[in-house]
Amino acid sequence: MELIKPVLEIPQDSNLDINGLASREVAWQVLLAVAAGAYANIAMERELSRNALRPGDRGLATELAYGSIRRRLTLDYWLNQLGKVSTSKQNPLLRWLLHIGLYQLLFIERIPPAATINTTVEIAKKYGISSLAPVVNGILRTAHRIQQSGQSLIIPSQLNFQLSVTHSLPAWLTNNLLIWRNQSGLEVFTVASNNSPPIDLRINPLRASREQVIANFIQQGIQVYPLPELSQAVQISGRVGNLKILPGFKAGHWCVQDRAAQWIGSLVNVRPGHRVLDACAAPGGKSTHLAELMGNVGEIWAVDRSKGRLDRINNNAQRLGLTIINTLLANGITLAHQKPEWYQAFDRILIDAPCSGLGTLSRHPDARWRIEEDKIRQLIEVQCELLKTLVLFLKPGGRLVYATCTINPEENERQVMNLLENTSNLSCVFQQTRWPSLTYGNGFFAAVFQS
């Protein structure tokens, strides 16, 4: 395994020295919460709400937490070689604190090593593990010496283990990626999956133009630029803190949506006056996108099993000034029994199916450690049932888009084959897997069917 070099940068206005203790503390608390079962994004929001950090320090806390979670396997590998106690037996307070310190040494360019070591030791002293402060100091200093000298850790002999440790991927996923994409494809995948994703916005053309939104941001000193493939998309350059206080949010000029998700919405090819079913709708980004593309003329039914998530759709639609979205609390698999009158009633159907989410590992840093192969097999059964049921609601001549945010062929191309084998009046006119990348954003799959 090659020695890992620092590759990431952090916000220019972050406190990089020992005075920036709060950012490291927030990141550490997030790691502890995730280890206890919390989702990373929820834990991050909670800790940021408890701590008044300026934008740069919020960005640093987010990078440290999410980066350490993504790189968990790599960091554990280092610690298992540097320490006397394996990470599985370490005091959790110590293990996750060492992750925060080691991540800074290995993966962030601008933080001085002395500041990293000192802040990590200070946190140990402050939070009741002062007896372990010498352990923290010794391990981090040893790691820094190894890094500076160009030495290498003991290299795993098996290729799949080498790749798993180097890129911090579960062994089962590494094995599958080698089958799906070979080693070079795996390494391209991990570059996108292990770095912080950009912040993409979707402009609401019913409230503002893209040019107007860009001008408003630049006036506030925030750099944004348009994404050429998507007429409503812009990317924010760098981290900007709380997005809800940025210009145009409250007025409904824009919402946050990854460029890959915006691509899916464009494939549905809606028109004003269409009747549209968004069958797995929450959290609602695609429902609101479709309403914008329809000029807020027509009818959209957003269906989901979670009332709380449907409430979010209603709130977002209200903020964006969209009035054609109706929400329904229901399971798409049993929808034919609940809504028999919907048989062949929709011009367009979008099935953004529940999936393994393997295309969104950069945006959901803890996902790789939550996904299991048994769960994926269960998801494949759900996807199959959704397609079999929801195709019944498509009008003759209508269009159905099946989408996932995964790159697993069993959840994508295989589902297309299954549907076509069991449905006589349907043809697939387009399908594509977009692997995660700096160009395309999250990894997504889409198949377009015509009745």
ChimeraX attribute file (.defattr): number of C-alpha atoms within 10 A of each C-alpha:
attribute: neighborCount
match mode: 1-to-1
recipient: residues
	/A:1	15
	/A:2	12
	/A:3	15
	/A:4	15
	/A:5	14
	/A:6	15
	/A:7	11
	/A:8	15
	/A:9	15
	/A:10	21
	/A:11	18
	/A:12	14
	/A:13	12
	/A:14	19
	/A:15	17
	/A:16	21
	/A:17	15
	/A:18	16
	/A:19	10
	/A:20	17
	/A:21	20
	/A:22	20
	/A:23	26
	/A:24	26
	/A:25	22
	/A:26	25
	/A:27	29
	/A:28	26
	/A:29	18
	/A:30	30
	/A:31	30
	/A:32	18
	/A:33	17
	/A:34	19
	/A:35	15
	/A:36	10
	/A:37	11
	/A:38	15
	/A:39	18
	/A:40	22
	/A:41	16
	/A:42	13
	/A:43	21
	/A:44	23
	/A:45	12
	/A:46	13
	/A:47	18
	/A:48	20
	/A:49	10
	/A:50	9
	/A:51	13
	/A:52	11
	/A:53	19
	/A:54	15
	/A:55	16
	/A:56	20
	/A:57	26
	/A:58	25
	/A:59	23
	/A:60	27
	/A:61	29
	/A:62	26
	/A:63	25
	/A:64	27
	/A:65	30
	/A:66	26
	/A:67	25
	/A:68	28
	/A:69	29
	/A:70	26
	/A:71	21
	/A:72	21
	/A:73	19
	/A:74	20
	/A:75	25
	/A:76	21
	/A:77	17
	/A:78	18
	/A:79	21
	/A:80	14
	/A:81	15
	/A:82	16
	/A:83	15
	/A:84	11
	/A:85	12
	/A:86	14
	/A:87	19
	/A:88	10
	/A:89	8
	/A:90	13
	/A:91	12
	/A:92	15
	/A:93	17
	/A:94	16
	/A:95	20
	/A:96	26
	/A:97	24
	/A:98	26
	/A:99	27
	/A:100	24
	/A:101	27
	/A:102	27
	/A:103	23
	/A:104	24
	/A:105	26
	/A:106	19
	/A:107	19
	/A:108	20
	/A:109	15
	/A:110	16
	/A:111	17
	/A:112	13
	/A:113	19
	/A:114	15
	/A:115	19
	/A:116	23
	/A:117	23
	/A:118	18
	/A:119	21
	/A:120	27
	/A:121	24
	/A:122	16
	/A:123	19
	/A:124	23
	/A:125	15
	/A:126	11
	/A:127	10
	/A:128	11
	/A:129	14
	/A:130	15
	/A:131	10
	/A:132	15
	/A:133	18
	/A:134	13
	/A:135	17
	/A:136	24
	/A:137	18
	/A:138	15
	/A:139	21
	/A:140	26
	/A:141	18
	/A:142	13
	/A:143	18
	/A:144	17
	/A:145	12
	/A:146	14
	/A:147	18
	/A:148	11
	/A:149	8
	/A:150	12
	/A:151	11
	/A:152	12
	/A:153	16
	/A:154	11
	/A:155	14
	/A:156	14
	/A:157	9
	/A:158	9
	/A:159	14
	/A:160	18
	/A:161	19
	/A:162	17
	/A:163	22
	/A:164	20
	/A:165	24
	/A:166	22
	/A:167	23
	/A:168	24
	/A:169	23
	/A:170	18
	/A:171	15
	/A:172	12
	/A:173	19
	/A:174	23
	/A:175	19
	/A:176	13
	/A:177	20
	/A:178	16
	/A:179	12
	/A:180	14
	/A:181	13
	/A:182	13
	/A:183	17
	/A:184	10
	/A:185	14
	/A:186	20
	/A:187	17
	/A:188	14
	/A:189	20
	/A:190	19
	/A:191	15
	/A:192	23
	/A:193	28
	/A:194	20
	/A:195	19
	/A:196	20
	/A:197	19
	/A:198	18
	/A:199	20
	/A:200	23
	/A:201	22
	/A:202	23
	/A:203	28
	/A:204	24
	/A:205	17
	/A:206	17
	/A:207	14
	/A:208	15
	/A:209	15
	/A:210	20
	/A:211	12
	/A:212	13
	/A:213	19
	/A:214	20
	/A:215	15
	/A:216	16
	/A:217	17
	/A:218	13
	/A:219	11
	/A:220	10
	/A:221	9
	/A:222	16
	/A:223	15
	/A:224	20
	/A:225	16
	/A:226	17
	/A:227	15
	/A:228	9
	/A:229	11
	/A:230	14
	/A:231	14
	/A:232	20
	/A:233	24
	/A:234	26
	/A:235	20
	/A:236	17
	/A:237	13
	/A:238	17
	/A:239	21
	/A:240	18
	/A:241	17
	/A:242	12
	/A:243	12
	/A:244	11
	/A:245	10
	/A:246	14
	/A:247	17
	/A:248	18
	/A:249	15
	/A:250	13
	/A:251	12
	/A:252	21
	/A:253	23
	/A:254	26
	/A:255	23
	/A:256	17
	/A:257	19
	/A:258	22
	/A:259	24
	/A:260	21
	/A:261	22
	/A:262	21
	/A:263	17
	/A:264	24
	/A:265	20
	/A:266	15
	/A:267	16
	/A:268	20
	/A:269	14
	/A:270	22
	/A:271	18
	/A:272	15
	/A:273	14
	/A:274	16
	/A:275	19
	/A:276	27
	/A:277	27
	/A:278	24
	/A:279	25
	/A:280	22
	/A:281	26
	/A:282	23
	/A:283	19
	/A:284	25
	/A:285	21
	/A:286	24
	/A:287	31
	/A:288	29
	/A:289	24
	/A:290	26
	/A:291	28
	/A:292	23
	/A:293	21
	/A:294	19
	/A:295	17
	/A:296	20
	/A:297	17
	/A:298	17
	/A:299	19
	/A:300	26
	/A:301	19
	/A:302	27
	/A:303	24
	/A:304	22
	/A:305	16
	/A:306	15
	/A:307	15
	/A:308	12
	/A:309	16
	/A:310	22
	/A:311	15
	/A:312	15
	/A:313	24
	/A:314	20
	/A:315	13
	/A:316	19
	/A:317	23
	/A:318	14
	/A:319	16
	/A:320	24
	/A:321	19
	/A:322	21
	/A:323	16
	/A:324	20
	/A:325	23
	/A:326	16
	/A:327	21
	/A:328	15
	/A:329	14
	/A:330	18
	/A:331	16
	/A:332	23
	/A:333	17
	/A:334	13
	/A:335	17
	/A:336	16
	/A:337	11
	/A:338	11
	/A:339	11
	/A:340	12
	/A:341	10
	/A:342	17
	/A:343	14
	/A:344	15
	/A:345	18
	/A:346	23
	/A:347	21
	/A:348	24
	/A:349	27
	/A:350	26
	/A:351	22
	/A:352	22
	/A:353	22
	/A:354	18
	/A:355	23
	/A:356	24
	/A:357	20
	/A:358	23
	/A:359	27
	/A:360	23
	/A:361	26
	/A:362	26
	/A:363	22
	/A:364	20
	/A:365	25
	/A:366	24
	/A:367	19
	/A:368	21
	/A:369	15
	/A:370	12
	/A:371	15
	/A:372	14
	/A:373	11
	/A:374	8
	/A:375	12
	/A:376	18
	/A:377	14
	/A:378	11
	/A:379	17
	/A:380	20
	/A:381	12
	/A:382	17
	/A:383	21
	/A:384	18
	/A:385	15
	/A:386	22
	/A:387	20
	/A:388	15
	/A:389	15
	/A:390	23
	/A:391	21
	/A:392	16
	/A:393	23
	/A:394	22
	/A:395	20
	/A:396	14
	/A:397	12
	/A:398	17
	/A:399	26
	/A:400	29
	/A:401	23
	/A:402	23
	/A:403	25
	/A:404	26
	/A:405	28
	/A:406	25
	/A:407	24
	/A:408	23
	/A:409	13
	/A:410	13
	/A:411	25
	/A:412	25
	/A:413	17
	/A:414	13
	/A:415	19
	/A:416	22
	/A:417	11
	/A:418	13
	/A:419	19
	/A:420	14
	/A:421	10
	/A:422	10
	/A:423	13
	/A:424	9
	/A:425	10
	/A:426	19
	/A:427	15
	/A:428	17
	/A:429	10
	/A:430	12
	/A:431	17
	/A:432	13
	/A:433	20
	/A:434	19
	/A:435	24
	/A:436	27
	/A:437	17
	/A:438	13
	/A:439	13
	/A:440	16
	/A:441	24
	/A:442	27
	/A:443	25
	/A:444	26
	/A:445	24
	/A:446	23
	/A:447	21
	/A:448	20
	/A:449	23
	/A:450	18
	/A:451	17
